[in-house]
C-alpha cells in the first residue's frame, strides 16, 4: 500500500515538474530547455504510450537543440 502511494505521489510530482518546465521553456528560459528535453527523453511527466514514444524522442531532440544554441 505504501509503495502504491509513493508511486502515485511520484507521478503527480513528475507531471507538475514537467508542466513547470514546459511553461518556463516556452517563456524563453534557457536553463529549462535542457531539463524539458530530459523529461521527454526519460518520459517523466509525459504520457507513456508506445505510439507516442518516437514523438517524445523527437521533442526531446528539439528541446536539446534549443538548449545548445
CHARMM-style PDB file with segment names, atoms N, HN, CA, C and O in Angstrom:
ATOM      1  N   UNK     1       0.819  -1.189   0.000  1.00  0.00      PROA
ATOM      2  CA  UNK     1       0.000   0.000   0.000  1.00  0.00      PROA
ATOM      3  C   UNK     1       0.867   1.260   0.000  1.00  0.00      PROA
ATOM      4  O   UNK     1       0.602   2.197  -0.753  1.00  0.00      PROA
ATOM      5  N   UNK     2       1.878   1.281   0.823  1.00  0.00      PROA
ATOM      6  HN  UNK     2       2.093   0.520   1.435  1.00  0.00      PROA
ATOM      7  CA  UNK     2       2.757   2.436   0.887  1.00  0.00      PROA
ATOM      8  C   UNK     2       3.494   2.636  -0.437  1.00  0.00      PROA
ATOM      9  O   UNK     2       3.677   3.770  -0.881  1.00  0.00      PROA
ATOM     10  N   UNK     3       3.912   1.555  -1.059  1.00  0.00      PROA
ATOM     11  HN  UNK     3       3.763   0.634  -0.699  1.00  0.00      PROA
ATOM     12  CA  UNK     3       4.597   1.650  -2.351  1.00  0.00      PROA
ATOM     13  C   UNK     3       3.671   2.218  -3.418  1.00  0.00      PROA
ATOM     14  O   UNK     3       4.110   3.000  -4.261  1.00  0.00      PROA
ATOM     15  N   UNK     4       2.405   1.840  -3.395  1.00  0.00      PROA
ATOM     16  HN  UNK     4       2.048   1.205  -2.709  1.00  0.00      PROA
ATOM     17  CA  UNK     4       1.442   2.373  -4.356  1.00  0.00      PROA
ATOM     18  C   UNK     4       1.236   3.864  -4.144  1.00  0.00      PROA
ATOM     19  O   UNK     4       1.142   4.622  -5.110  1.00  0.00      PROA
ATOM     20  N   UNK     5       1.166   4.284  -2.908  1.00  0.00      PROA
ATOM     21  HN  UNK     5       1.242   3.668  -2.123  1.00  0.00      PROA
ATOM     22  CA  UNK     5       1.003   5.696  -2.596  1.00  0.00      PROA
ATOM     23  C   UNK     5       2.222   6.483  -3.050  1.00  0.00      PROA
ATOM     24  O   UNK     5       2.083   7.560  -3.632  1.00  0.00      PROA
ATOM     25  N   UNK     6       3.409   5.959  -2.792  1.00  0.00      PROA
ATOM     26  HN  UNK     6       3.521   5.085  -2.320  1.00  0.00      PROA
ATOM     27  CA  UNK     6       4.646   6.614  -3.225  1.00  0.00      PROA
ATOM     28  C   UNK     6       4.675   6.741  -4.744  1.00  0.00      PROA
ATOM     29  O   UNK     6       5.034   7.796  -5.268  1.00  0.00      PROA
ATOM     30  N   UNK     7       4.304   5.689  -5.450  1.00  0.00      PROA
ATOM     31  HN  UNK     7       4.012   4.832  -5.024  1.00  0.00      PROA
ATOM     32  CA  UNK     7       4.289   5.699  -6.907  1.00  0.00      PROA
ATOM     33  C   UNK     7       3.315   6.747  -7.428  1.00  0.00      PROA
ATOM     34  O   UNK     7       3.619   7.467  -8.379  1.00  0.00      PROA
ATOM     35  N   UNK     8       2.147   6.830  -6.805  1.00  0.00      PROA
ATOM     36  HN  UNK     8       1.900   6.245  -6.033  1.00  0.00      PROA
ATOM     37  CA  UNK     8       1.139   7.808  -7.207  1.00  0.00      PROA
ATOM     38  C   UNK     8       1.647   9.232  -6.979  1.00  0.00      PROA
ATOM     39  O   UNK     8       1.517  10.083  -7.858  1.00  0.00      PROA
ATOM     40  N   UNK     9       2.226   9.495  -5.803  1.00  0.00      PROA
ATOM     41  HN  UNK     9       2.332   8.803  -5.088  1.00  0.00      PROA
ATOM     42  CA  UNK     9       2.775  10.819  -5.495  1.00  0.00      PROA
ATOM     43  C   UNK     9       3.887  11.191  -6.461  1.00  0.00      PROA
ATOM     44  O   UNK     9       3.982  12.339  -6.893  1.00  0.00      PROA
ATOM     45  N   UNK    10       4.720  10.231  -6.797  1.00  0.00      PROA
ATOM     46  HN  UNK    10       4.643   9.298  -6.446  1.00  0.00      PROA
ATOM     47  CA  UNK    10       5.844  10.488  -7.703  1.00  0.00      PROA
ATOM     48  C   UNK    10       5.338  10.887  -9.080  1.00  0.00      PROA
ATOM     49  O   UNK    10       5.882  11.802  -9.698  1.00  0.00      PROA
ATOM     50  N   UNK    11       4.303  10.211  -9.567  1.00  0.00      PROA
ATOM     51  HN  UNK    11       3.861   9.467  -9.065  1.00  0.00      PROA
ATOM     52  CA  UNK    11       3.749  10.542 -10.885  1.00  0.00      PROA
ATOM     53  C   UNK    11       3.154  11.946 -10.891  1.00  0.00      PROA
ATOM     54  O   UNK    11       3.304  12.681 -11.867  1.00  0.00      PROA
ATOM     55  N   UNK    12       2.487  12.316  -9.816  1.00  0.00      PROA
ATOM     56  HN  UNK    12       2.365  11.719  -9.023  1.00  0.00      PROA
ATOM     57  CA  UNK    12       1.934  13.673  -9.724  1.00  0.00      PROA
ATOM     58  C   UNK    12       3.061  14.693  -9.706  1.00  0.00      PROA
ATOM     59  O   UNK    12       2.994  15.708 -10.400  1.00  0.00      PROA
ATOM     60  N   UNK    13       4.096  14.430  -8.916  1.00  0.00      PROA
ATOM     61  HN  UNK    13       4.150  13.605  -8.352  1.00  0.00      PROA
ATOM     62  CA  UNK    13       5.240  15.336  -8.849  1.00  0.00      PROA
ATOM     63  C   UNK    13       5.907  15.487 -10.213  1.00  0.00      PROA
ATOM     64  O   UNK    13       6.246  16.599 -10.616  1.00  0.00      PROA
ATOM     65  N   UNK    14       6.099  14.375 -10.929  1.00  0.00      PROA
ATOM     66  HN  UNK    14       5.823  13.471 -10.602  1.00  0.00      PROA
ATOM     67  CA  UNK    14       6.728  14.425 -12.249  1.00  0.00      PROA
ATOM     68  C   UNK    14       5.890  15.243 -13.225  1.00  0.00      PROA
ATOM     69  O   UNK    14       6.435  16.023 -14.005  1.00  0.00      PROA
ATOM     70  N   UNK    15       4.585  15.073 -13.188  1.00  0.00      PROA
ATOM     71  HN  UNK    15       4.143  14.439 -12.554  1.00  0.00      PROA
ATOM     72  CA  UNK    15       3.688  15.813 -14.073  1.00  0.00      PROA
ATOM     73  C   UNK    15       3.744  17.303 -13.765  1.00  0.00      PROA
ATOM     74  O   UNK    15       3.779  18.124 -14.681  1.00  0.00      PROA
ATOM     75  N   UNK    16       3.752  17.661 -12.482  1.00  0.00      PROA
ATOM     76  HN  UNK    16       3.723  16.995 -11.737  1.00  0.00      PROA
ATOM     77  CA  UNK    16       3.834  19.069 -12.087  1.00  0.00      PROA
ATOM     78  C   UNK    16       5.169  19.675 -12.510  1.00  0.00      PROA
ATOM     79  O   UNK    16       5.223  20.806 -12.994  1.00  0.00      PROA
ATOM     80  N   UNK    17       6.237  18.916 -12.322  1.00  0.00      PROA
ATOM     81  HN  UNK    17       6.193  17.998 -11.929  1.00  0.00      PROA
ATOM     82  CA  UNK    17       7.564  19.397 -12.708  1.00  0.00      PROA
ATOM     83  C   UNK    17       7.636  19.607 -14.215  1.00  0.00      PROA
ATOM     84  O   UNK    17       8.171  20.612 -14.683  1.00  0.00      PROA
ATOM     85  N   UNK    18       7.091  18.650 -14.978  1.00  0.00      PROA
ATOM     86  HN  UNK    18       6.656  17.834 -14.598  1.00  0.00      PROA
ATOM     87  CA  UNK    18       7.074  18.768 -16.428  1.00  0.00      PROA
ATOM     88  C   UNK    18       6.313  20.021 -16.861  1.00  0.00      PROA
ATOM     89  O   UNK    18       6.794  20.770 -17.711  1.00  0.00      PROA
ATOM     90  N   UNK    19       5.136  20.257 -16.288  1.00  0.00      PROA
ATOM     91  HN  UNK    19       4.746  19.648 -15.597  1.00  0.00      PROA
ATOM     92  CA  UNK    19       4.334  21.428 -16.643  1.00  0.00      PROA
ATOM     93  C   UNK    19       5.082  22.723 -16.322  1.00  0.00      PROA
ATOM     94  O   UNK    19       5.022  23.686 -17.086  1.00  0.00      PROA
ATOM     95  N   UNK    20       5.779  22.738 -15.199  1.00  0.00      PROA
ATOM     96  HN  UNK    20       5.828  21.956 -14.579  1.00  0.00      PROA
ATOM     97  CA  UNK    20       6.567  23.917 -14.801  1.00  0.00      PROA
ATOM     98  C   UNK    20       7.695  24.167 -15.805  1.00  0.00      PROA
ATOM     99  O   UNK    20       7.910  25.302 -16.230  1.00  0.00      PROA
ATOM    100  N   UNK    21       8.412  23.107 -16.181  1.00  0.00      PROA
ATOM    101  HN  UNK    21       8.237  22.185 -15.836  1.00  0.00      PROA
ATOM    102  CA  UNK    21       9.498  23.246 -17.149  1.00  0.00      PROA
ATOM    103  C   UNK    21       8.971  23.685 -18.513  1.00  0.00      PROA
ATOM    104  O   UNK    21       9.582  24.528 -19.170  1.00  0.00      PROA
ATOM    105  N   UNK    22       7.847  23.123 -18.943  1.00  0.00      PROA
ATOM    106  HN  UNK    22       7.350  22.438 -18.410  1.00  0.00      PROA
ATOM    107  CA  UNK    22       7.275  23.461 -20.239  1.00  0.00      PROA
ATOM    108  C   UNK    22       6.896  24.937 -20.292  1.00  0.00      PROA
ATOM    109  O   UNK    22       7.209  25.627 -21.262  1.00  0.00      PROA
ATOM    110  N   UNK    23       6.226  25.418 -19.256  1.00  0.00      PROA
ATOM    111  HN  UNK    23       5.972  24.857 -18.468  1.00  0.00      PROA
ATOM    112  CA  UNK    23       5.834  26.827 -19.200  1.00  0.00      PROA
ATOM    113  C   UNK    23       7.063  27.730 -19.221  1.00  0.00      PROA
ATOM    114  O   UNK    23       7.106  28.710 -19.965  1.00  0.00      PROA
ATOM    115  N   UNK    24       8.045  27.404 -18.416  1.00  0.00      PROA
ATOM    116  HN  UNK    24       8.011  26.609 -17.811  1.00  0.00      PROA
ATOM    117  CA  UNK    24       9.257  28.209 -18.335  1.00  0.00      PROA
ATOM    118  C   UNK    24      10.038  28.200 -19.660  1.00  0.00      PROA
ATOM    119  O   UNK    24      10.557  29.231 -20.089  1.00  0.00      PROA
ATOM    120  N   UNK    25      10.113  27.031 -20.296  1.00  0.00      PROA
ATOM    121  HN  UNK    25       9.692  26.194 -19.948  1.00  0.00      PROA
ATOM    122  CA  UNK    25      10.839  26.928 -21.577  1.00  0.00      PROA
ATOM    123  C   UNK    25      10.140  27.731 -22.667  1.00  0.00      PROA
ATOM    124  O   UNK    25      10.800  28.382 -23.477  1.00  0.00      PROA
ATOM    125  N   UNK    26       8.822  27.689 -22.691  1.00  0.00      PROA
ATOM    126  HN  UNK    26       8.286  27.160 -22.032  1.00  0.00      PROA
ATOM    127  CA  UNK    26       8.076  28.461 -23.687  1.00  0.00      PROA
ATOM    128  C   UNK    26       8.223  29.959 -23.474  1.00  0.00      PROA
ATOM    129  O   UNK    26       8.090  30.742 -24.414  1.00  0.00      PROA
ATOM    130  N   UNK    27       8.498  30.356 -22.234  1.00  0.00      PROA
ATOM    131  HN  UNK    27       8.606  29.720 -21.470  1.00  0.00      PROA
ATOM    132  CA  UNK    27       8.728  31.770 -21.931  1.00  0.00      PROA
ATOM    133  C   UNK    27      10.160  32.187 -22.261  1.00  0.00      PROA
ATOM    134  O   UNK    27      10.511  33.360 -22.131  1.00  0.00      PROA
ATOM    135  N   UNK    28      10.989  31.227 -22.690  1.00  0.00      PROA
ATOM    136  HN  UNK    28      10.703  30.274 -22.796  1.00  0.00      PROA
ATOM    137  CA  UNK    28      12.341  31.548 -23.134  1.00  0.00      PROA
ATOM    138  C   UNK    28      13.437  31.306 -22.125  1.00  0.00      PROA
ATOM    139  O   UNK    28      14.570  31.729 -22.354  1.00  0.00      PROA
ATOM    140  N   UNK    29      13.154  30.645 -21.018  1.00  0.00      PROA
ATOM    141  HN  UNK    29      12.234  30.302 -20.832  1.00  0.00      PROA
ATOM    142  CA  UNK    29      14.166  30.363 -20.010  1.00  0.00      PROA
ATOM    143  C   UNK    29      15.104  29.271 -20.530  1.00  0.00      PROA
ATOM    144  O   UNK    29      14.717  28.106 -20.630  1.00  0.00      PROA
ATOM    145  N   UNK    30      16.321  29.652 -20.853  1.00  0.00      PROA
ATOM    146  HN  UNK    30      16.636  30.598 -20.772  1.00  0.00      PROA
ATOM    147  CA  UNK    30      17.280  28.741 -21.467  1.00  0.00      PROA
ATOM    148  C   UNK    30      17.651  27.554 -20.579  1.00  0.00      PROA
ATOM    149  O   UNK    30      17.908  26.464 -21.089  1.00  0.00      PROA
ATOM    150  N   UNK    31      17.682  27.744 -19.275  1.00  0.00      PROA
ATOM    151  HN  UNK    31      17.473  28.629 -18.860  1.00  0.00      PROA
ATOM    152  CA  UNK    31      18.068  26.657 -18.373  1.00  0.00      PROA
ATOM    153  C   UNK    31      17.063  25.502 -18.397  1.00  0.00      PROA
ATOM    154  O   UNK    31      17.437  24.347 -18.193  1.00  0.00      PROA
ATOM    155  N   UNK    32      15.812  25.811 -18.643  1.00  0.00      PROA
ATOM    156  HN  UNK    32      15.508  26.749 -18.809  1.00  0.00      PROA
ATOM    157  CA  UNK    32      14.804  24.760 -18.610  1.00  0.00      PROA
ATOM    158  C   UNK    32      14.668  24.013 -19.932  1.00  0.00      PROA
ATOM    159  O   UNK    32      14.029  22.962 -19.969  1.00  0.00      PROA
ATOM    160  N   UNK    33      15.244  24.516 -21.009  1.00  0.00      PROA
ATOM    161  HN  UNK    33      15.764  25.370 -20.980  1.00  0.00      PROA
ATOM    162  CA  UNK    33      15.181  23.803 -22.293  1.00  0.00      PROA
ATOM    163  C   UNK    33      15.788  22.412 -22.151  1.00  0.00      PROA
ATOM    164  O   UNK    33      15.203  21.426 -22.598  1.00  0.00      PROA
ATOM    165  N   UNK    34      16.950  22.336 -21.535  1.00  0.00      PROA
ATOM    166  HN  UNK    34      17.425  23.138 -21.172  1.00  0.00      PROA
ATOM    167  CA  UNK    34      17.630  21.057 -21.337  1.00  0.00      PROA
ATOM    168  C   UNK    34      16.845  20.152 -20.389  1.00  0.00      PROA
ATOM    169  O   UNK    34      16.730  18.950 -20.629  1.00  0.00      PROA
ATOM    170  N   UNK    35      16.309  20.721 -19.323  1.00  0.00      PROA
ATOM    171  HN  UNK    35      16.402  21.698 -19.128  1.00  0.00      PROA
ATOM    172  CA  UNK    35      15.534  19.929 -18.360  1.00  0.00      PROA
ATOM    173  C   UNK    35      14.276  19.360 -19.015  1.00  0.00      PROA
ATOM    174  O   UNK    35      13.883  18.227 -18.738  1.00  0.00      PROA
ATOM    175  N   UNK    36      13.646  20.153 -19.885  1.00  0.00      PROA
ATOM    176  HN  UNK    36      13.965  21.074 -20.110  1.00  0.00      PROA
ATOM    177  CA  UNK    36      12.451  19.689 -20.580  1.00  0.00      PROA
ATOM    178  C   UNK    36      12.804  18.563 -21.548  1.00  0.00      PROA
ATOM    179  O   UNK    36      12.063  17.587 -21.669  1.00  0.00      PROA
ATOM    180  N   UNK    37      13.935  18.702 -22.236  1.00  0.00      PROA
ATOM    181  HN  UNK    37      14.536  19.495 -22.138  1.00  0.00      PROA
ATOM    182  CA  UNK    37      14.399  17.630 -23.114  1.00  0.00      PROA
ATOM    183  C   UNK    37      14.614  16.341 -22.347  1.00  0.00      PROA
ATOM    184  O   UNK    37      14.275  15.262 -22.834  1.00  0.00      PROA
ATOM    185  N   UNK    38      15.173  16.443 -21.153  1.00  0.00      PROA
ATOM    186  HN  UNK    38      15.448  17.319 -20.757  1.00  0.00      PROA
ATOM    187  CA  UNK    38      15.402  15.267 -20.299  1.00  0.00      PROA
ATOM    188  C   UNK    38      14.076  14.629 -19.879  1.00  0.00      PROA
ATOM    189  O   UNK    38      13.969  13.404 -19.813  1.00  0.00      PROA
ATOM    190  N   UNK    39      13.074  15.449 -19.599  1.00  0.00      PROA
ATOM    191  HN  UNK    39      13.160  16.444 -19.652  1.00  0.00      PROA
ATOM    192  CA  UNK    39      11.749  14.915 -19.248  1.00  0.00      PROA
ATOM    193  C   UNK    39      11.179  14.105 -20.406  1.00  0.00      PROA
ATOM    194  O   UNK    39      10.660  13.007 -20.204  1.00  0.00      PROA
ATOM    195  N   UNK    40      11.275  14.644 -21.616  1.00  0.00      PROA
ATOM    196  HN  UNK    40      11.697  15.535 -21.780  1.00  0.00      PROA
ATOM    197  CA  UNK    40      10.774  13.903 -22.782  1.00  0.00      PROA
ATOM    198  C   UNK    40      11.585  12.632 -23.016  1.00  0.00      PROA
ATOM    199  O   UNK    40      11.021  11.582 -23.325  1.00  0.00      PROA
ATOM    200  N   UNK    41      12.900  12.724 -22.870  1.00  0.00      PROA
ATOM    201  HN  UNK    41      13.358  13.577 -22.620  1.00  0.00      PROA
ATOM    202  CA  UNK    41      13.760  11.564 -23.101  1.00  0.00      PROA
ATOM    203  C   UNK    41      13.440  10.436 -22.123  1.00  0.00      PROA
ATOM    204  O   UNK    41      13.339   9.275 -22.519  1.00  0.00      PROA
ATOM    205  N   UNK    42      13.284  10.775 -20.865  1.00  0.00      PROA
ATOM    206  HN  UNK    42      13.366  11.719 -20.543  1.00  0.00      PROA
ATOM    207  CA  UNK    42      13.047   9.769 -19.823  1.00  0.00      PROA
ATOM    208  C   UNK    42      11.560   9.511 -19.567  1.00  0.00      PROA
ATOM    209  O   UNK    42      11.203   8.715 -18.699  1.00  0.00      PROA
ATOM    210  N   UNK    43      10.701  10.188 -20.326  1.00  0.00      PROA
ATOM    211  HN  UNK    43      10.991  10.835 -21.031  1.00  0.00      PROA
ATOM    212  CA  UNK    43       9.247  10.078 -20.184  1.00  0.00      PROA
ATOM    213  C   UNK    43       8.797  10.392 -18.758  1.00  0.00      PROA
ATOM    214  O   UNK    43       8.008   9.653 -18.170  1.00  0.00      PROA
ATOM    215  N   UNK    44       9.301  11.481 -18.216  1.00  0.00      PROA
ATOM    216  HN  UNK    44       9.942  12.082 -18.693  1.00  0.00      PROA
ATOM    217  CA  UNK    44       8.918  11.930 -16.879  1.00  0.00      PROA
ATOM    218  C   UNK    44       7.860  13.014 -17.007  1.00  0.00      PROA
ATOM    219  O   UNK    44       8.136  14.104 -17.507  1.00  0.00      PROA
ATOM    220  N   UNK    45       6.663  12.716 -16.560  1.00  0.00      PROA
ATOM    221  HN  UNK    45       6.438  11.830 -16.154  1.00  0.00      PROA
ATOM    222  CA  UNK    45       5.584  13.681 -16.618  1.00  0.00      PROA
ATOM    223  C   UNK    45       4.831  13.698 -17.931  1.00  0.00      PROA
ATOM    224  O   UNK    45       3.862  14.443 -18.081  1.00  0.00      PROA
ATOM    225  N   UNK    46       5.264  12.883 -18.890  1.00  0.00      PROA
ATOM    226  HN  UNK    46       6.051  12.278 -18.768  1.00  0.00      PROA
ATOM    227  CA  UNK    46       4.567  12.792 -20.172  1.00  0.00      PROA
ATOM    228  C   UNK    46       3.833  11.463 -20.229  1.00  0.00      PROA
ATOM    229  O   UNK    46       4.141  10.542 -19.472  1.00  0.00      PROA
ATOM    230  N   UNK    47       2.869  11.368 -21.122  1.00  0.00      PROA
ATOM    231  HN  UNK    47       2.620  12.116 -21.736  1.00  0.00      PROA
ATOM    232  CA  UNK    47       2.102  10.140 -21.271  1.00  0.00      PROA
ATOM    233  C   UNK    47       2.986   9.040 -21.831  1.00  0.00      PROA
ATOM    234  O   UNK    47       3.657   9.241 -22.843  1.00  0.00      PROA
ATOM    235  N   UNK    48       2.998   7.891 -21.192  1.00  0.00      PROA
ATOM    236  HN  UNK    48       2.454   7.728 -20.370  1.00  0.00      PROA
ATOM    237  CA  UNK    48       3.803   6.767 -21.651  1.00  0.00      PROA
ATOM    238  C   UNK    48       2.975   5.925 -22.608  1.00  0.00      PROA
ATOM    239  O   UNK    48       2.136   5.127 -22.193  1.00  0.00      PROA
ATOM    240  N   UNK    49       3.225   6.116 -23.880  1.00  0.00      PROA
ATOM    241  HN  UNK    49       3.907   6.765 -24.217  1.00  0.00      PROA
ATOM    242  CA  UNK    49       2.472   5.445 -24.924  1.00  0.00      PROA
ATOM    243  C   UNK    49       3.463   5.040 -26.013  1.00  0.00      PROA
ATOM    244  O   UNK    49       4.220   5.877 -26.505  1.00  0.00      PROA
ATOM    245  N   UNK    50       3.462   3.782 -26.386  1.00  0.00      PROA
ATOM    246  HN  UNK    50       2.847   3.102 -25.986  1.00  0.00      PROA
ATOM    247  CA  UNK    50       4.417   3.291 -27.376  1.00  0.00      PROA
ATOM    248  C   UNK    50       4.308   4.046 -28.701  1.00  0.00      PROA
ATOM    249  O   UNK    50       5.322   4.308 -29.348  1.00  0.00      PROA
ATOM    250  N   UNK    51       3.087   4.397 -29.110  1.00  0.00      PROA
ATOM    251  HN  UNK    51       2.263   4.184 -28.584  1.00  0.00      PROA
ATOM    252  CA  UNK    51       2.912   5.115 -30.362  1.00  0.00      PROA
ATOM    253  C   UNK    51       3.495   6.519 -30.277  1.00  0.00      PROA
ATOM    254  O   UNK    51       3.967   7.056 -31.280  1.00  0.00      PROA
ATOM    255  N   UNK    52       3.467   7.114 -29.095  1.00  0.00      PROA
ATOM    256  HN  UNK    52       3.084   6.677 -28.281  1.00  0.00      PROA
ATOM    257  CA  UNK    52       3.981   8.468 -28.927  1.00  0.00      PROA
ATOM    258  C   UNK    52       5.459   8.487 -28.551  1.00  0.00      PROA
ATOM    259  O   UNK    52       6.061   9.558 -28.476  1.00  0.00      PROA
ATOM    260  N   UNK    53       6.048   7.322 -28.315  1.00  0.00      PROA
ATOM    261  HN  UNK    53       5.559   6.452 -28.376  1.00  0.00      PROA
ATOM    262  CA  UNK    53       7.442   7.281 -27.861  1.00  0.00      PROA
ATOM    263  C   UNK    53       8.378   7.958 -28.854  1.00  0.00      PROA
ATOM    264  O   UNK    53       9.245   8.735 -28.454  1.00  0.00      PROA
ATOM    265  N   UNK    54       8.214   7.672 -30.147  1.00  0.00      PROA
ATOM    266  HN  UNK    54       7.509   7.041 -30.472  1.00  0.00      PROA
ATOM    267  CA  UNK    54       9.057   8.315 -31.148  1.00  0.00      PROA
ATOM    268  C   UNK    54       8.861   9.817 -31.126  1.00  0.00      PROA
ATOM    269  O   UNK    54       9.821  10.577 -31.253  1.00  0.00      PROA
ATOM    270  N   UNK    55       7.628  10.241 -30.966  1.00  0.00      PROA
ATOM    271  HN  UNK    55       6.849   9.623 -30.863  1.00  0.00      PROA
ATOM    272  CA  UNK    55       7.325  11.659 -30.913  1.00  0.00      PROA
ATOM    273  C   UNK    55       7.998  12.312 -29.706  1.00  0.00      PROA
ATOM    274  O   UNK    55       8.479  13.441 -29.805  1.00  0.00      PROA
ATOM    275  N   UNK    56       8.036  11.617 -28.570  1.00  0.00      PROA
ATOM    276  HN  UNK    56       7.646  10.700 -28.490  1.00  0.00      PROA
ATOM    277  CA  UNK    56       8.699  12.140 -27.379  1.00  0.00      PROA
ATOM    278  C   UNK    56      10.201  12.286 -27.607  1.00  0.00      PROA
ATOM    279  O   UNK    56      10.805  13.264 -27.169  1.00  0.00      PROA
ATOM    280  N   UNK    57      10.802  11.315 -28.293  1.00  0.00      PROA
ATOM    281  HN  UNK    57      10.311  10.520 -28.649  1.00  0.00      PROA
ATOM    282  CA  UNK    57      12.231  11.415 -28.598  1.00  0.00      PROA
ATOM    283  C   UNK    57      12.497  12.589 -29.531  1.00  0.00      PROA
ATOM    284  O   UNK    57      13.510  13.276 -29.397  1.00  0.00      PROA
ATOM    285  N   UNK    58      11.602  12.816 -30.462  1.00  0.00      PROA
ATOM    286  HN  UNK    58      10.779  12.258 -30.571  1.00  0.00      PROA
ATOM    287  CA  UNK    58      11.746  13.943 -31.382  1.00  0.00      PROA
ATOM    288  C   UNK    58      11.641  15.269 -30.612  1.00  0.00      PROA
ATOM    289  O   UNK    58      12.412  16.195 -30.862  1.00  0.00      PROA
ATOM    290  N   UNK    59      10.701  15.355 -29.692  1.00  0.00      PROA
ATOM    291  HN  UNK    59      10.074  14.602 -29.490  1.00  0.00      PROA
ATOM    292  CA  UNK    59      10.544  16.558 -28.881  1.00  0.00      PROA
ATOM    293  C   UNK    59      11.762  16.762 -27.984  1.00  0.00      PROA
ATOM    294  O   UNK    59      12.217  17.891 -27.798  1.00  0.00      PROA
ATOM    295  N   UNK    60      12.286  15.678 -27.432  1.00  0.00      PROA
ATOM    296  HN  UNK    60      11.916  14.762 -27.583  1.00  0.00      PROA
ATOM    297  CA  UNK    60      13.496  15.781 -26.604  1.00  0.00      PROA
ATOM    298  C   UNK    60      14.636  16.361 -27.425  1.00  0.00      PROA
ATOM    299  O   UNK    60      15.355  17.243 -26.955  1.00  0.00      PROA
ATOM    300  N   UNK    61      14.805  15.871 -28.649  1.00  0.00      PROA
ATOM    301  HN  UNK    61      14.221  15.154 -29.030  1.00  0.00      PROA
ATOM    302  CA  UNK    61      15.865  16.376 -29.517  1.00  0.00      PROA
ATOM    303  C   UNK    61      15.669  17.861 -29.812  1.00  0.00      PROA
ATOM    304  O   UNK    61      16.633  18.627 -29.813  1.00  0.00      PROA
ATOM    305  N   UNK    62      14.436  18.265 -30.061  1.00  0.00      PROA
ATOM    306  HN  UNK    62      13.653  17.643 -30.061  1.00  0.00      PROA
ATOM    307  CA  UNK    62      14.155  19.682 -30.334  1.00  0.00      PROA
ATOM    308  C   UNK    62      14.543  20.562 -29.157  1.00  0.00      PROA
ATOM    309  O   UNK    62      15.183  21.598 -29.338  1.00  0.00      PROA
ATOM    310  N   UNK    63      14.160  20.154 -27.954  1.00  0.00      PROA
ATOM    311  HN  UNK    63      13.641  19.312 -27.808  1.00  0.00      PROA
ATOM    312  CA  UNK    63      14.485  20.975 -26.782  1.00  0.00      PROA
ATOM    313  C   UNK    63      15.984  20.957 -26.480  1.00  0.00      PROA
ATOM    314  O   UNK    63      16.537  21.971 -26.055  1.00  0.00      PROA
ATOM    315  N   UNK    64      16.644  19.821 -26.695  1.00  0.00      PROA
ATOM    316  HN  UNK    64      16.194  18.998 -27.041  1.00  0.00      PROA
ATOM    317  CA  UNK    64      18.097  19.782 -26.518  1.00  0.00      PROA
ATOM    318  C   UNK    64      18.784  20.693 -27.544  1.00  0.00      PROA
ATOM    319  O   UNK    64      19.773  21.354 -27.225  1.00  0.00      PROA
ATOM    320  N   UNK    65      18.268  20.728 -28.759  1.00  0.00      PROA
ATOM    321  HN  UNK    65      17.465  20.191 -29.019  1.00  0.00      PROA
ATOM    322  CA  UNK    65      18.842  21.595 -29.797  1.00  0.00      PROA
ATOM    323  C   UNK    65      18.701  23.063 -29.423  1.00  0.00      PROA
ATOM    324  O   UNK    65      19.636  23.846 -29.594  1.00  0.00      PROA
ATOM    325  N   UNK    66      17.540  23.432 -28.917  1.00  0.00      PROA
ATOM    326  HN  UNK    66      16.781  22.796 -28.778  1.00  0.00      PROA
ATOM    327  CA  UNK    66      17.330  24.819 -28.492  1.00  0.00      PROA
ATOM    328  C   UNK    66      18.271  25.145 -27.336  1.00  0.00      PROA
ATOM    329  O   UNK    66      18.821  26.244 -27.265  1.00  0.00      PROA
ATOM    330  N   UNK    67      18.449  24.200 -26.448  1.00  0.00      PROA
ATOM    331  HN  UNK    67      18.002  23.307 -26.506  1.00  0.00      PROA
ATOM    332  CA  UNK    67      19.342  24.399 -25.296  1.00  0.00      PROA
ATOM    333  C   UNK    67      20.782  24.632 -25.734  1.00  0.00      PROA
ATOM    334  O   UNK    67      21.512  25.407 -25.115  1.00  0.00      PROA
ATOM    335  N   UNK    68      21.183  23.956 -26.805  1.00  0.00      PROA
ATOM    336  HN  UNK    68      20.590  23.326 -27.308  1.00  0.00      PROA
ATOM    337  CA  UNK    68      22.571  24.053 -27.276  1.00  0.00      PROA
ATOM    338  C   UNK    68      22.866  25.387 -27.975  1.00  0.00      PROA
ATOM    339  O   UNK    68      24.026  25.778 -28.106  1.00  0.00      PROA
ATOM    340  N   UNK    69      21.831  26.070 -28.416  1.00  0.00      PROA
ATOM    341  HN  UNK    69      20.889  25.753 -28.310  1.00  0.00      PROA
ATOM    342  CA  UNK    69      22.050  27.334 -29.141  1.00  0.00      PROA
ATOM    343  C   UNK    69      22.550  28.419 -28.294  1.00  0.00      PROA
ATOM    344  OT1 UNK    69      22.774  29.528 -28.779  1.00  0.00      PROA
TER     345      UNK     69
END
